[in-house]
Amino acid sequence: MKIIKAKDYNDMSRKAANIISAQVIMKPNCVLGLATGSTPIGTYAQLVDWYQKGDLDFSEVTTVNLDEYKGLTRENEQSYYYFMNENLFSKVNINLERTFLPDGTEPDSDKACRDYNKVIADVGGVDLQLLGLGHNGHIGFNEPGMAFEAETHCINLTESTMKANQRFFASMEDVPRQAYTMGIKTIMQAKKILIVVSGADKAAIVKEAFFGPITPKVQASVLQLHNDVTLVADEAALSEIS
Ligand code: GLP
């Protein structure tokens, strides 16, 4: 694993955006695996800025997102589709027909997962997968458990994740209890992985996930087995590793 130390959140965002923009420049028709959460917001803002300056062209790019809440429509401000549209899709020249997320409105979980697996297979796999890191080590919505789930699946969110996400909803009752997420095998099949982490509150999980044992109890620990992972983290997030 390559570790790139950033001074702070802005520096992390710029460095991560540099890696993504290099991918888009080197392979204009690449498949980007995208993530939500608060950590990549600055990365997307930087990409938008470079697009507006004429340095980036997304016209041939395809995107597949990691996850989506089950039960939320695209118009719901807390849906991950809405997030992606707000932070990236509506601000660059991407072809919206080439942007994919699991369908949160599909009540049949098996169908939603099957359909999304087909989407990922049809686009030919992911060239660069962007990831954030949950406080409990989750990636996408692969929550701590007894096994690494291979492909897209419906997950019951843990209390800790629901609490962490509560800040975006009016009340705890409004926080969805389930989500559809890409599985670990799919994430591991990405050619390159870029993981962004910021803040002292993530320092302990950074150490556990990337320097501790590989275990489904800390899902991100599996990334230790991938041969092209870059962690871009700020000093605060790296403060527990020497
Ligand atoms: C969310 C998302 C993840 C994200 C993580 C961390 O629940 N499903 O993809 O990486 O939690 O979020 P944040 O960056 O806001 O800490």
Boltz pocket constraint, residues with backbone or C-beta under 6 A from the ligand:
constraints:
  - pocket:
      binder: B
      contacts: [[A, 35], [A, 36], [A, 37], [A, 38], [A, 39], [A, 40], [A, 66], [A, 67], [A, 131], [A, 132], [A, 133], [A, 134], [A, 135], [A, 138], [A, 139], [A, 140], [A, 141], [A, 161], [A, 165]]
      max_distance: 6.0
